[in-house]
Amino acid sequence: MGSAAAMHLAANSDHVAVLGPTEAMAITDGAVPKSSHHDAGRNAHSLDEDPVWSELGATSVARYRDIEKASGIGFFDEIGYTRIHHDEAVVERSANHALLFSGKRPEVMSGDEANKRFPFFHFEPGETIGYQPLDAGRINPRGYVDAMSTVACSNGAQIIDDHAVEMIVRDDNVQVHTAGGQTLSSERVIVATGAYSTFDNLLPILLPLHVRGRTIVMVPVGDATLSDLNGMPSVGCHPGNGRVRTYWHPPVTYPDGQKYLKIGGGPEGPQRIANLNELNEWLRSDGDPEIADAYRAELHRMMPGLDLSDSITAACVTSETHSLRPYSEAICDGRVVVLTGGNGHGAKAADALGEIGASLMLQQAWPGQTTQSQFALPDAAR
């Protein structure tokens, strides 16, 4: 979200800076904030039951190719997205939202129909499947951030490889002190620090975020299996009947050179991460082994031929708001803009969310069909 906001700000104003540590710093220094974009695959689509997330997704996906062209960095694989749900009405609503905001209605089919369409999956007869073949698929979030940052820099933005440890709001400016000993001064600041927003003490308010530990399973896939998965879309699965909710996407190459199929989702790990130390400790862990086993069971049910013997686990987090929609609001007489709360959807919608944050900072009209009240902080936080 921060990189997207910088991209939109740099296109409309001068003297824009982006403050944040590189991935290398975050890996080697336990005190440096970790980022949710240190990954190689996230689902992207507009097949959402919530029309707000559907619009944010559709708006962002529609701009991916322009950002790729402007930056010279590819990050979007238009491989399609499949939503599996135990409630047909949910899939129908989601398809209607996708039609409204993307202009194309996804296909809706039964489990039996989907089994013929996607032979590498096993669907239950009672499941309903929505399939969005276009304007949907997978993004590489590392590449997405690099691309948006490149576009921002081409319009004059400065990238500062450091991280904030203190922010002081004054009558005429905002001062930010960094871990590297710098003092930065700006007329206005956007704080887009994800799960850290409620723990890093930068904001002059207590931000009500429910930060949950999540677990992911990475399944290495060899070349022989890759050919069998040709045409596999990204997936979101809400099967009901007490089974775990999951998302996953087809194999993609990670920095170690290996292709992995990744699966994550719910149920929650720790009910709530309560402080900064717990957050950093969780992100350095391998996640919850019981939840990892539940994910493997779901993969085996859906893809019984997939070899899971060499799978590995890792930890990530999600930041949930009271409304399950993002927070984007100007506080401190407009000098500080809060932009956070991805609720598990933030990566795909980063462009649209960054545009909203930039519009608040520049005091421009609210973009799109969403409304400012849908992104407002609860009264108790102001």
N, C-alpha and C positions, 0 to 999 in steps of 0.2 A: 504493500500500500504506500509506503514511503517513497519508493522509487517511482511509482506511478504518479504520486502527487508532485514529485520533483519534475517529472517529464511535463506535466500540464502547467506547472508554475513557470518553468523555463521558457515555455512557448508563449507566455503572456506577460512576463515580467523579467526584470534584471536582478542580478545579485542574489541568485539562488544557490544554496549550499545543501548538500546531503551529508549528514553525519551518521556514520555507522561502521562497525568493525567488519573486516573481511572474514570469510569462512576460515581461512588459515589461522587467524587470531583466535577465533572462537574454539577451534579444535585444540590448540596448544595451551590456551590460558583458561583455566576453570572459572576465573572471575569475569570473563568477557561474555556478554549475552549471546546466547545461541539463537539461530534464526530458523523459522519454519521453512524458509525457501532453500535450505541446504538439502536438496532432494533432486531426483531426476525425473519424477513423474507425479503429476496431479491430474485428476479428472477435470474436464472442461465441457460445459453444456448449459442449456437453459431448460432442461426437463425437470423443473422444480415444482413442488406443491405450493410453496410460498411465492406469490407473484413478484415480491420484491427481489428475492434471489434470482428468480427467472429473468427479470429485466436486467439486473446487474450482470448476470452471466451472458445474456445475449448481447448486451452492449459491448462488453469486453471482448468476447469471441469475435465479433464483427470487425474489431480493430487489430486483431493479431497480425494479419498479413501486412498491414500498413506499417506496423512497428518492426516487423521482420525486414521489410524492404528498406525502411529508413535507417535501421541499425546495421544491416548486413548480418544479423544473427538469427538463425532459425530456432524456434522453440515449440512450434505447434504441429502436432501430428493429427490430421483430420481423419481419425480412424473410427469415429462414431461413438455413441454412448448408449448403453442399455440400462434401463431401470427395471428391477424385478421387485414386485410388491404383492403381498397377500390380499390387498384390497384394490379391486379393479377401479373403484371410484377415484382413488388417489392417483392412479396412473392416468386416467382420463383427464382429471383436472390439470395434472402436470403437462400433459400434451397440449391442452388448450392454452396454457400459459406460454409454452414454447411457440405455439402458432402466433399468439398475440405479439410477442416481442421479437421473434426471429423471422416471422413471415412464412414459416413452413411447419406443418403439423407432423410430429413424429408418428411412426406407425405404432399401433397398439395391437397386441396379439396374445393368444393363450399360451400356456406352457407347452402344449402339444405342437402348436404352430411354430413356436420358437425353437423347439428341439430339431425340427426339420431345417430351420433357417441357420442355426448355429450348432453344427454337429459336435463341436468340442465342448459344449455345455450340456448339463443335464438339468432340465427344468421340471418342477413338479406340475401335475395337471391343474391344480388349483391356483397356480400363480399367474399373474398378469404381467406382461412384459411391454414396456415402452422402448422404442428404438429410434434414436435420433441419428441418422446416418451422416448428415451434413451439419456444418457449423458446430461440431462437437468432437470430442476425442480426448487427447492428452496434451498437457503442456509440460515442458521441462522448466521448473521454477527457477533453477539456477540461470538458465538461458533467458528466461523472461525478465528477471531482474537485471541481468547484464544488458539486454536489449533496451529496456526502458532507461537505464542509467546512461547508456551510450547516446540515446536520443536527447536526453536531458543535457549531457555534456556538449553535444553539438549545438545546442542553443545557449551555451554559456554557463551552465551549472557547474559547480565545483564539488567534487567528491572528497570528503575528509575521512581518512581511514583511522577512526578513533571512536570512542563511545562516550556518551554523556553520563556524568555522575551527579550533577546538580544543575538545577534550572531556577533562576531568580527572575520573577516578573516585576518590572519596574513601571513607573508611570509612562515612560517614553520608549522603553525597549525591553527586550528579554535577553538576559545573559545566560549563557550555557557554559559550564565548566566541564572539561573532559578528563578522562583518565590519563591522557597524555600530557596534561598540564596546560592545555590551551584554554583561553577564555574567548568565547565567540559572542558577538552582540548582533542582534537582529531586531527589526521592527516587529516581526511576527514569527511564530514557530508552530509547525505541525509536529505533534507527538504521535508517532506511529510505531510503538515498541511492542506490539503484540501482547503475548502473555505477560511480559515484563511490566506492562502499563500499570498494573495494580500493585507491583512490588518495588519498582525502582525509585520511588519517591521523587520523581521528576515533576509530576503534576501537583498543583496546589490543592487538588481535591483527591478524595479517596475514590478510586474508580471501582465500581461494583462489577468485577469480572469473576466468573466461576472458572478457574483454570483446572483442567482435568488432565491427568496423565493418560496417555494413549500408547498402545503397543502396535507395532507393525511386524509382519513376517515377510522376509525376502526369500524367494524361491529361485535358485539359479536354474537357468534353462539353457540346454545345449542346442546346437544347430539342428540336430535331428528332430527335436521337439518343436523348434521354431516353425518349421514348415507345416506341422500339423495345426498350428495356431494361426495360420494365415487368415486374415479377415476378422480376427478377434477384436471387439470393441472394448472400451473402458466400461466398467460395471459399477452400479450401486445396487445393493440387495437388501430388502426389508422383508424377510420371509415370514415373520410372525411365528406363532406356535412355540414360543419360548426359545427360538433359535437366535443366534447372535446376528446383529446387523453388521454388514460389511460393505466395503468398497474395494475394488481392485482394478488393475489395468494390465494389459499384456506386457511381455518382457521388453525392457528398455536397457540400454547400456549405461552403467554407472561408472564413476571415476576410476574404479579398480579394473575396468575393462570387461567385467562380467555382465552378462545380461540377466536381469532379475525380474520376475513377476512379483509385484508387491500387493499385499492385502492388509487392510486395517479396518477400523470402524469402532464398534461398541461391543460389549458394554464398557463402561468406564473402568479405568484403572483405579488409582486412589480416588476416593470420593471427592476430595478436593486438595489441591496443592495450596498450602497455607502461607508460604513465605518464599523469599528468594533462595535461601539455602536448599529447601525442598525441591524447588524448581530445577536448580542446577544439578542437584544430585540425581533427580529423576532422568534428566536429559543425558546424563553420563551413564545411565544404566542400560540394561538390555530389555527393559520393559517387564511385563507380567507374564510368567511362563504359562499360567493357567489360561489366560486370555489367548496367548499365542496358540495353545493347543486347540482352543475353540475355533480359531481362524483356520487352522490346518484341517480340522474336521469339516468345515464349510467348503474349503477348497476341494477336499476329497469327495464330498457329496456332489459338488457342481462339476468338477473336472476329475473324475475317478482315475484317469490315465496319467495324471501328472505325478512325477516323482518328487515327493516332499522330504526325502531323507536327508538332504543337505541344506535344508532351509535354516536361515538365521533370523534373529529377532533384534529389534531396536526400539527406542523410545521416542515419542514425540508428545506434543501437548496441543490441546485446543482451548480457545478462550471463548466462553459462552457468556452472552449478555442476558439481561432480564427478559428481553423481547425476542431473543434468538436472531436478531438483526444487528448490523454493526452500529457502533457509536460513531457519530460524526457531528460534532457540535463545537462552536466557538465559545470560549469562556474568557474570563479576565478581560472584559471589554473588547473582545475580538483579537487580543494579542496571542492567544494560544488556541489552536484547533486540536481537538481530540479526534483521532482516527484509528480505531481498533475494533476488535471483536469479530473475528472471522467466522466463528461458530462452525468451523469445519468446511466453510465454503470460500474463504477469503482469497485463495490463490487464483482461482479461475476468474474472479470478479475484481481483481486488483486495479485494472485500468479504470473501470467505472467508479470505484471507490476513491481512487486517487484524484479523479476529476472532481468528485464531490468535495473532498478535502481542500483542493486548490481553489474551488469556487468560494468556499467559506473564507479562506484566507484573503482572497482578492475581493471579497464582498460583491461577488457577481451573482447572477440569477442561478437558482438551483437547477441543475441539469436533469433531463429525463422526466419520466412520469412519476417517479417516487416523490415523496414529500419530506420536508425537513423533520416533521414530527415523528416519522417512522424511524429516524436515526437518533432521536434525542436521548440524552442522559435522563435517568430517573430523577425526580425532584430532589430526592435525598442526597444526590451526589453533587448538586450545584452549590 
